């Protein structure tokens, strides 16, 4: 009989599940060291989550979308290398700080803002430099049409 009430409440949805108790976003800052720059908008880090405890995770920079390294045209691939290489320079050898860390649509990756001691928002910096596009989860930019046209001299901007 003692199990009847908790079982009934759990089945009725009246008792919050453990998943409901976890926050959807961690404000940070979370100290991390970059292990690898995957592309112009994704880095792999070891994040210090507790004293002497780290987690290795891929971090997608919030609010930006970079061209793909395996893009459908040579212009997109070249632009992707430019974005990746610039991000590698920006993160340098030092630590980074992650804020507004939340789940991403792909398992094993998080979405976050990232900063270094010299750059308060890596995604915003890449955006100002025209190496990535603003992104809110909707339709992605056609990099081949815009970057390819610019490289060919047809006048299309970085958009």
C-alpha positions as CSV (number, residue, x, y, z in Angstrom):
1,X,0.0,0.0,0.0
2,X,2.9,2.4,0.7
3,X,4.0,2.1,-2.9
4,X,0.5,2.8,-4.4
5,X,0.4,6.6,-3.9
6,X,3.9,7.3,-5.3
7,X,3.3,4.9,-8.2
8,X,-0.1,6.6,-8.9
9,X,1.5,10.1,-8.8
10,X,4.4,9.1,-11.0
11,X,2.0,7.5,-13.6
12,X,-0.3,10.5,-13.5
13,X,2.6,13.0,-14.2
14,X,2.0,14.8,-10.9
15,X,5.6,14.1,-9.7
16,X,8.4,15.8,-11.5
17,X,10.9,13.6,-13.2
18,X,14.6,13.9,-12.6
19,X,15.0,15.4,-16.1
20,X,12.6,18.2,-15.2
21,X,14.8,19.2,-12.3
22,X,17.9,19.8,-14.5
23,X,18.4,23.3,-15.9
24,X,18.1,23.7,-19.7
25,X,21.0,26.2,-19.7
26,X,24.1,26.7,-17.6
27,X,24.9,30.4,-17.3
28,X,28.7,29.9,-16.8
29,X,31.3,30.9,-17.1
30,X,32.8,27.5,-17.6
31,X,36.5,27.4,-18.0
32,X,37.7,25.2,-20.9
33,X,40.7,24.4,-23.0
34,X,40.4,23.9,-26.7
35,X,41.5,20.5,-27.8
36,X,40.7,21.0,-31.5
37,X,39.1,23.5,-33.8
38,X,36.8,21.4,-35.9
39,X,35.5,24.1,-38.3
40,X,34.6,27.7,-38.3
41,X,31.8,27.4,-35.8
42,X,32.6,24.2,-33.7
43,X,35.4,23.5,-31.3
44,X,36.2,20.5,-29.2
45,X,37.0,21.4,-25.6
46,X,37.8,19.9,-22.2
47,X,35.6,21.9,-19.9
48,X,36.4,22.1,-16.1
49,X,33.0,21.3,-14.6
50,X,34.2,20.7,-11.0
51,X,37.5,20.9,-9.3
52,X,39.8,18.4,-11.0
53,X,36.9,17.1,-13.2
54,X,36.6,17.8,-16.9
55,X,34.3,16.7,-19.7
56,X,35.3,16.6,-23.3
57,X,32.6,18.0,-25.6
58,X,32.1,19.6,-28.9
59,X,30.8,23.2,-28.6
60,X,28.9,24.9,-31.4
61,X,29.3,28.7,-31.3
62,X,25.9,30.2,-30.6
63,X,24.3,32.4,-33.3
64,X,26.7,31.7,-36.2
65,X,27.0,29.3,-39.1
66,X,30.2,28.7,-40.9
67,X,30.7,27.3,-44.4
68,X,31.3,23.6,-44.6
69,X,34.7,22.0,-45.0
70,X,33.1,19.4,-47.2
71,X,30.9,21.9,-49.0
72,X,29.5,21.4,-52.5
73,X,31.8,23.8,-54.2
74,X,35.5,24.9,-54.0
75,X,34.6,28.4,-52.9
76,X,32.7,27.2,-49.9
77,X,35.5,24.8,-48.9
78,X,38.0,27.6,-49.2
79,X,35.8,29.9,-47.1
80,X,35.4,27.1,-44.6
81,X,39.2,26.8,-44.2
82,X,39.5,30.5,-43.8
83,X,36.9,30.5,-41.0
84,X,38.4,27.5,-39.2
85,X,41.9,28.9,-39.4
86,X,40.8,32.3,-38.1
87,X,38.9,30.7,-35.2
88,X,42.1,28.7,-34.4
89,X,44.1,31.9,-34.2
90,X,41.4,33.6,-32.0
91,X,41.4,30.7,-29.4
92,X,45.2,30.5,-29.5
93,X,46.9,28.7,-26.7
94,X,45.0,30.1,-23.8
95,X,41.8,29.0,-22.0
96,X,38.3,30.0,-23.1
97,X,35.2,30.7,-21.1
98,X,31.8,29.3,-22.1
99,X,28.6,31.0,-21.2
100,X,24.9,30.3,-21.9
101,X,25.7,26.6,-22.4
102,X,22.7,24.6,-23.6
103,X,21.9,21.4,-25.5
104,X,22.2,21.4,-29.2
105,X,20.2,19.5,-31.8
106,X,23.0,16.9,-32.2
107,X,23.7,14.4,-29.4
108,X,27.1,15.0,-27.7
109,X,27.4,18.7,-28.7
110,X,26.4,21.8,-26.8
111,X,25.6,25.3,-27.9
112,X,27.4,28.2,-26.2
113,X,28.9,31.6,-26.3
114,X,32.7,31.5,-26.1
115,X,35.2,34.1,-25.1
116,X,39.0,34.4,-24.6
117,X,40.9,36.9,-22.4
118,X,41.3,39.1,-25.5
119,X,37.9,38.5,-27.3
120,X,34.6,38.7,-25.4
121,X,32.6,36.9,-28.1
122,X,34.3,34.6,-30.6
123,X,31.2,34.1,-32.7
124,X,30.5,37.9,-33.0
125,X,34.1,38.5,-34.0
126,X,33.9,35.9,-36.8
127,X,30.6,37.5,-37.9
128,X,32.1,41.0,-38.0
129,X,34.9,39.7,-40.1
130,X,32.5,38.2,-42.6
131,X,33.8,34.6,-42.1
132,X,30.5,33.2,-40.7
133,X,26.8,34.0,-41.1
134,X,24.3,34.9,-38.4
135,X,22.2,31.8,-37.7
136,X,19.1,31.2,-35.6
137,X,18.4,27.6,-36.5
138,X,16.5,28.3,-39.7
139,X,17.6,28.0,-43.3
140,X,21.4,28.0,-43.9
141,X,23.1,30.5,-46.3
142,X,24.0,29.3,-49.8
143,X,27.7,29.8,-49.4
144,X,28.5,28.6,-53.0
145,X,26.2,31.3,-54.5
146,X,27.5,34.2,-52.3
147,X,31.1,33.4,-51.6
148,X,31.7,31.8,-55.1
149,X,30.3,34.9,-56.8
150,X,32.6,37.2,-54.6
151,X,35.7,35.2,-55.4
152,X,34.7,35.1,-59.1
153,X,34.4,38.9,-59.1
154,X,30.7,39.1,-59.8
155,X,30.1,41.5,-56.9
156,X,28.2,39.5,-54.4
157,X,28.9,40.6,-50.8
158,X,29.7,38.5,-47.8
159,X,26.0,38.8,-46.8
